[in-house]
């Protein structure tokens, strides 16, 4: 699905985020920025150790926050690490909205023009996929 929103094009697709040739891909991160499994593990494997080294230097961020590193060996030039909520921790919708919004702000602050998001928090964090899509797409469109 593709939709023009203002001067931007929003595309929803299924695929391997580590193969995206955009200015940045977003890592569905944990607050400690440890690249473990899922999307983060794929980014670590394909991007190489430099990304984890940069995450270690940053040290972490809060739920709803986002930080940026280089893309290592990925096609994407940067990785924005956004921490989404775990289901059951409270105020999950607002935290997911903030993770999306803060990722967009980090992209703007770094003069990036293209960004690829995964479905943040829908893996081991247990966030419902349809609810995630509604929140993330609505936030991107509003931004």
Phi, psi and omega in degrees: 000135178228139181216135176276129179231105184063237179263006184248162174243127179253124181236133176248125180209168177247134180175192182267109183299332181287350179261001183284132180259072180237169178301321180213147165248156180256131175265127173285090192267166167260166187296337179272355181060036176268119182280093185264264185245188178061220180302315181299320179295320177294321178296317179298314182297311183277331183275340180088174187291341182301322181296314178295322178300317178293321177298318179299321180293325177290316174096340179141176175204174185272162175296125185098349181270170179210139177227166185235144171229175172289172180266003180056233181270008180285162172294322177293140183281340180219159170237126173260121183263110183247131181262112177268172183277155168269137178299135179098352182275348179099143177055035186298318182299315180294321179294320177293318176302316180295322178297320178291310181299315180293329174296316179296320178295318178298319178299314179297316180299335181255015177056038178270143183248348177221140184216141178241124180256145164269179174278088186301135175075003183273353178275240184294345177280349169078015181287135179297133186299314182295319179296319177300313181300315180300314183292311184294314180296317179299320179294316179297315181297316178296324182293000000 
